[in-house]
Amino acid sequence: MTRAVMDPTIAPPFPVAALTVLRDTQLRKNVAHATDVIQAKRALLVAEKKDWQQLRTAAAAIRAHALANLGSYLEEFEKRCTEAGGVVHWAADAAEARAIILKLLREENATEVIKIKTMTSAEIQLNPALEAAGISVFETDLAELILQLGGDEPSHIVAPALHVNRGQVREIFARRMGLQNLSDDPQVLTAAARTYLRQKFLSVPTAISGANFLVAETGSVAVVESEGNGRMCLTLPRTMITLAGIEKVLPKFKDLEILLQVLARSATGERMNPYTSLWTGVTPGDGPQRFHVVLLDNGRSQILARPKERQTLQCIRCAACLNTCPVYRQTGGHAYGSVYGGPIGAILTPQLMQMEHAQTLPFASSLCGACYAVCPVKINIPEVLIALRAQVVDQERGQPARWFDPMFLGMKAANVIFASARQFRAAQWASRVGLSLFTGKDGWIHRLPGLGARWTVTRDLRGIPEQSFRQWWAARDKEQM
């Protein structure tokens, strides 16, 4: 089964990708409805927690402490996991992680693998690599299955198929499962997916998972989900391979008490995730008898080394920032060109790419601060966005002058205009005369030519008033004399 691949190294700039999405009214409607529902549920359950702010503070402190001492906690996790019968592998980058997993699958003579939803595997483009090696991959998370069968890409961290409505799901299932008389009733669609996957659960002996958390104290892995399909993957196969970013580690088992509370409420508006699975190593006669953990760096160490940007790694992938973001609400996740969309993706993806790709993402924000207000681990996303914008500007300063670049020319023109009051007043007059040709009777500009169309294609622009503030002030002074 093949699907589209989100690759930040070849993705178009955010403004270009967003323009296509903005024209898809059905997708925008689906995203707006889904995020509204999630936000309403979250608000109710957060309101009932009188100590919510204290929980946020505690969760942020746990994550910050873990990152400040990441090396020692990762070593402790490796020791405890190994003692329990697991095998820990270290991957410096995506290529090494893919090679390790492929080697393990070759040792198992695997031709098929079932997967629990894991964004980390999408980050390293694991599915295409396995399929190119002749290993069929079957997603078992319902949303991921919808996208896989539809050849689509995820658009949300928690609800990857958030942009797809049930009518579209019915069409995908009917076409790919051969169920032409299928209705769009959610229970019927769920039953169809369950039937489709059941044979795979019972027959495929190898599974791949991600991890919501790693517990250093016990060497345990924790996965939370809403359906139970993940638990089927964790218990039935003979071999389990877990791929986890190195930042997922927690110091103590008791830390889960805090993190699971804020995660469930922030992610899906629930008091507790319906399925929370924890496993430690191998238990003879119970569950997988071969257990491997692949710890992935892939740029995380470089982020860890920068104090201000380090807080990016505190993320617990709840997607609360996506649900509240006015930019994400209009564009959905596809415009970000990465499995990590929304505000967290705008700061995480460029850093994972060592600022060589996705440089437009830090500018895909209004800096309104809504993401910071809802983040359960208090990541100051606007602060990091500003820091990354500065890095992008610094990179561009080192480039030769690009006289063909409209932005460069615009900044040069602005430098001349703002150099003197006379030139500024002349530019005001010229703008008033020029833009009057495009100003409607209602005083708004609805369509501009050329580069100006980038603004008016999605919003209106108020026309320039007949009188500037300075002119009004001068006239006022004359009247009072």
Buried (B, 14 or more C-beta within 10 A) or exposed (E): EEBEEBEBEEBEBBEEBBBEBBEBEEBBEBBEEBBEBBBEBBEEBBEEBEEBEEBBBBBBBBBBBBBEBBEEBBEBBBEBBBEBBBBBBBBEEBEBBBEBBBEBBEEBEBEBBBBBBBBBBBBBBBBBBBBEEEBBBBBBBBBBBBBBBBEBBBBBBBBBBBBBBEEBBBBBBBEBBEBEEBEBEEEBBEEBBBEBBEEBBEEBBBBBBBBBBBBBBBBBBBBBBBBEBBBBBBBBBBBBBBBBBBBBBBBBBEBBEBBBBBBBBBBBBBEEBEBBBBBBBBEEEEBBBBBBBBBBBBBBBBBBEBEEBBBBBBBBBBBBBBBBBEBBBBBBBBBBBBBBBBBBBBBBBBBBBEBEBBBBBBBBBEBBEBBBEBBBBBBBBBBBBBBBBEBBEEEEEEEEEEEEEEEBEEEEEEEEBEEEEEEBBEBBEEEBEEBEEBBEEEEEBEEBEEEBEEEBEEEEBEBBEEEBEEEEEEEEEEEEE
